[in-house]
Amino acid sequence: MAMSGPCSLSDLPTELLVEISSYYEFPFTFLSPLVRQEHVAKHHEKRQILRCLSQSCSTLRRIFLPLLWERYEVGPNPNFQEMYTKSELATLIFPHIKSVHISMISWTRADMETFFLFVEFLRALPNLTGLQIYQGISWETLSILSYAFAEVSLPTVTALSVPVSLDGILPAFPNVKTLACPALDPSSRLLTAATKHFPCLDALAGLRSRDLDHNQVNDMIRDFPHLRALSVSSTLPLDPPDLLARLRAFKQLTELELVYQDDPKLLSLDALVSGSRDVLMASHSPDAKVLRLWSHDTSLGPRIVRIERF
């Protein structure tokens, strides 16, 4: 039997390449609003692999270039003006960007033009579905950012993660269904504004366990009747014993995400699974129910501890 010649990666069927590429995806997931992925070593490793693959040949470029740019991390000193002047870059890259992740902690009033250029950059992305602004907006720039987003509409964005102080920009995102915040307080101005501007909101990420008293849960049920997914960003203590059970009042839940930590003062893994099952089974939704338990890991990113489907 004659031996076939050496096979390169580009010789593989497109379907198999797409399957391989799924390992390198960086979607704007329900977990991602709570962790800065660009600081995770595994994230850097994947991006380097994607970059090498996309530069190897035209076949691999077609498959892996969109994945390389799907999640765009804005650097500390962005030059949005330069991106506009390079029309080839805008034509090739902008359509692939689905989520933008940015920190403005170092921006000051002297960067006023940059705020407006950033908003124009977002408007130039035809397939943008997610925006994440990391915690750390200075008070002196809040009004500038709100003004930059005034009279702007980004209807393609359906997932938004912002600091609790950025309620002023919510009107620019009329079709948001997922709202995330590192420390989402039910009584905050951010959530109050969401009740007005996000009538189709069905997912909340970042709620703290200490804010799950009966009154606040009932308020959220009233304000967000379509809520189907909930992510609690802090661990659940043993006391009060009915803390997790309070979530049974959400009658449309199909997805629940909780944080697990091995600590005798916190709910055990078995208790979280059992209590979460009761919460999800109390839902009236006919859809399949999913529980995700995960732990914080500053070096490796969020680590899924357990996934249960009911």
C-alpha positions in Angstrom: 0.0 0.0 0.0 1.4 3.4 -1.0 1.9 5.8 1.9 0.1 9.1 1.6 2.1 12.2 1.9 2.3 14.3 5.1 -1.0 15.9 6.1 -1.0 19.5 7.3 -3.7 21.1 9.4 -5.0 23.0 6.4 -5.8 19.7 4.7 -8.4 18.8 7.3 -12.1 19.1 6.4 -13.6 22.5 7.3 -16.1 20.8 9.7 -13.2 19.4 11.7 -11.4 22.7 11.8 -14.5 24.4 13.1 -14.7 21.7 15.8 -11.1 22.3 16.7 -11.6 26.0 16.8 -14.4 25.7 19.3 -11.8 25.0 22.0 -10.4 28.5 21.4 -13.6 30.5 21.5 -13.9 33.5 23.9 -17.7 34.2 24.0 -19.2 36.9 26.2 -20.6 34.2 28.6 -22.6 34.5 31.7 -19.4 34.0 33.8 -17.2 36.4 31.9 -18.6 39.7 33.4 -17.2 38.7 36.8 -13.6 38.0 35.9 -11.1 40.0 33.9 -10.1 37.3 31.3 -7.2 39.2 29.8 -5.2 38.7 33.0 -5.6 34.9 32.9 -2.6 33.0 31.7 -4.7 30.5 29.8 -6.4 33.3 27.9 -3.0 34.7 26.7 -2.0 31.2 25.6 -5.1 30.7 23.6 -4.8 34.0 21.9 -1.2 33.3 20.9 -2.3 30.0 19.4 -5.1 31.6 17.5 -2.8 34.3 16.2 -0.3 31.8 14.9 -3.0 29.7 13.3 -4.6 32.7 11.6 -1.2 33.8 10.1 -0.2 30.3 8.8 -2.2 30.1 5.5 -5.4 31.4 3.9 -7.4 28.3 4.9 -6.6 28.6 8.6 -6.9 32.3 8.5 -10.5 32.0 7.3 -11.3 29.7 10.2 -9.3 31.2 13.1 -9.1 35.0 12.4 -12.8 35.5 13.4 -12.1 33.7 16.6 -9.0 35.7 17.3 -11.0 39.0 17.1 -14.3 37.7 18.4 -13.5 39.0 21.9 -11.6 42.3 21.7 -9.6 43.5 24.7 -8.9 47.2 24.5 -5.4 48.0 25.6 -4.4 50.6 28.2 -3.6 53.2 25.6 -6.1 52.8 22.8 -5.8 54.7 19.5 -9.2 54.6 18.1 -8.4 57.3 15.6 -5.7 55.2 14.0 -8.1 52.2 13.7 -10.5 54.4 11.7 -7.8 55.6 9.3 -6.7 52.1 8.5 -9.8 51.2 6.3 -8.4 47.7 5.5 -8.3 46.9 9.2 -11.9 48.1 9.7 -13.1 46.1 6.7 -11.3 42.9 7.7 -11.5 43.0 11.5 -14.5 45.0 12.6 -17.2 42.5 11.4 -15.6 39.7 13.5 -15.7 41.7 16.8 -18.7 40.4 18.9 -17.7 41.7 22.4 -15.5 44.6 23.6 -13.9 44.6 27.0 -12.3 47.7 28.3 -10.9 49.3 31.5 -11.1 53.1 31.9 -9.5 53.3 35.3 -6.6 55.5 34.0 -8.8 57.8 31.9 -9.1 61.4 33.1 -11.0 64.5 31.9 -8.0 65.2 29.7 -9.0 62.1 27.7 -12.4 63.5 26.7 -11.8 63.0 23.0 -11.0 59.4 23.6 -14.4 58.8 25.2 -16.1 60.0 22.1 -13.8 58.1 19.8 -14.5 54.9 21.8 -18.3 55.4 21.3 -17.8 55.9 17.6 -15.7 52.8 17.5 -18.5 50.8 19.1 -21.0 52.2 16.5 -18.7 51.0 13.7 -18.9 47.3 14.8 -21.8 45.7 12.9 -22.0 42.5 14.9 -21.3 43.8 18.4 -23.4 41.9 20.9 -21.5 42.4 24.2 -19.8 45.2 26.1 -17.9 45.0 29.3 -16.6 48.0 31.1 -14.5 46.9 34.0 -14.8 48.4 37.5 -12.7 51.5 38.2 -14.4 54.5 36.5 -13.2 57.7 38.2 -16.0 60.1 39.4 -14.6 62.9 37.3 -15.2 61.0 34.1 -18.6 59.6 34.8 -20.5 62.6 33.3 -18.2 62.6 30.3 -18.9 59.0 29.5 -22.6 59.5 30.0 -22.5 62.5 27.7 -20.6 60.5 25.1 -23.3 57.9 25.0 -26.1 60.4 24.9 -28.2 60.3 21.7 -26.5 57.1 20.8 -28.2 53.8 20.2 -26.4 50.4 20.0 -29.3 48.0 19.2 -27.2 45.0 18.5 -25.8 44.8 22.0 -27.7 42.2 24.1 -25.2 41.7 27.0 -23.8 44.5 29.1 -21.4 44.4 32.0 -20.7 47.7 33.8 -19.8 49.2 37.2 -22.7 50.0 39.3 -22.1 53.8 38.8 -22.8 53.7 35.0 -26.6 53.8 35.1 -26.3 56.9 32.9 -25.3 55.0 29.8 -28.1 52.4 29.8 -30.4 54.3 27.4 -27.9 53.6 24.6 -28.6 49.9 24.8 -32.3 49.3 24.2 -32.1 45.6 23.5 -30.1 44.3 26.4 -31.2 41.0 27.8 -28.2 40.2 30.1 -27.0 42.7 32.6 -24.0 42.1 34.8 -22.2 44.1 37.5 -19.4 43.0 39.8 -21.5 43.8 42.8 -25.1 44.2 41.8 -27.2 45.7 44.6 -31.0 45.4 44.1 -31.5 48.9 45.5 -28.8 50.5 43.3 -29.5 53.1 40.7 -28.2 50.8 38.0 -30.9 48.2 38.6 -33.5 50.8 39.0 -32.5 52.3 35.6 -32.6 48.8 34.1 -36.3 48.4 35.0 -37.0 51.4 32.8 -34.6 50.8 29.9 -34.4 47.0 29.7 -38.0 45.7 29.4 -36.7 42.4 27.9 -34.1 41.7 30.5 -34.0 38.0 31.3 -30.6 37.5 32.9 -28.8 39.1 35.9 -25.2 38.4 36.8 -23.3 39.6 39.9 -26.0 39.7 42.6 -24.6 39.5 46.1 -25.9 36.9 48.5 -26.3 39.4 51.3 -28.9 41.2 49.1 -31.2 38.3 48.8 -33.7 39.2 51.5 -37.4 38.4 50.8 -38.4 42.0 50.0 -35.6 42.5 47.5 -36.3 39.2 45.8 -40.0 40.2 45.5 -39.0 43.5 44.0 -36.8 41.9 41.4 -39.6 39.5 40.5 -41.9 42.4 40.0 -39.4 44.5 38.0 -38.1 41.6 35.9 -40.9 39.2 35.3 -39.1 37.4 32.5 -35.9 36.6 34.5 -34.7 33.2 33.4 -31.0 33.3 34.5 -29.5 34.4 37.7 -25.8 34.5 38.8 -24.9 35.2 42.4 -21.3 36.5 42.7 -20.6 35.8 46.3 -20.6 32.7 48.4 -23.7 31.6 50.4 -23.3 31.4 54.2 -24.9 28.8 56.5 -26.9 31.6 58.2 -29.7 32.4 57.4 -30.6 28.8 56.6 -33.3 29.7 54.1 -31.1 32.1 52.0 -31.0 29.8 49.0 -34.6 28.8 49.4 -35.7 32.4 48.8 -34.8 32.0 45.2 -37.7 29.6 44.7 -39.8 32.7 44.3 -38.4 33.2 40.8 -40.9 31.1 38.8 -39.2 31.4 35.4 -35.6 30.4 36.2 -33.9 28.0 34.0 -30.3 28.8 34.7 -28.7 29.3 38.1 -25.0 30.0 38.8 -23.5 30.1 42.3 -20.1 30.4 43.8 -18.7 27.5 45.8 -15.9 27.7 48.3 -14.7 24.9 50.7 -15.3 26.6 54.0 -17.2 25.3 57.1 -19.0 28.6 57.4 -20.4 28.3 53.9 -22.9 26.0 52.3 -21.3 22.7 51.3 -21.2 21.5 47.7 -23.9 18.9 48.4 -26.1 21.6 50.0 -25.7 23.9 47.1 -26.6 21.2 44.6 -29.6 20.1 46.6 -30.9 23.6 47.4 -30.4 24.7 43.8 -32.3 21.7 42.5 -35.2 22.7 44.6 -35.0 26.3 43.3 -35.0 25.3 39.7 -37.6 22.6 40.0 -39.9 25.2 41.6 -39.8 27.1 38.3 -42.8 27.0 36.0 -40.7 27.2 32.9 -40.9 24.1 30.7 -37.3 24.5 29.5 -34.4 22.4 30.7 -32.8 23.6 33.9 -29.1 24.1 34.3 -27.1 24.7 37.5 -23.4 25.8 37.4 -21.3 26.0 40.5 -17.9 27.7 40.1 -15.1 28.9 42.2 -12.9 32.0 42.0 -9.3 31.5 40.8 -7.2 34.6 40.2 -4.6 32.7 38.2 -6.7 30.4 36.1 -9.9 32.3 35.9 -13.4 31.0 36.9 -13.3 27.2 37.4 -16.5 25.2 36.9 -16.9 22.9 39.9 -20.1 21.2 39.0 -22.8 21.3 36.2 -26.1 19.8 36.9 -29.0 19.5 34.4 -32.6 18.8 35.6 
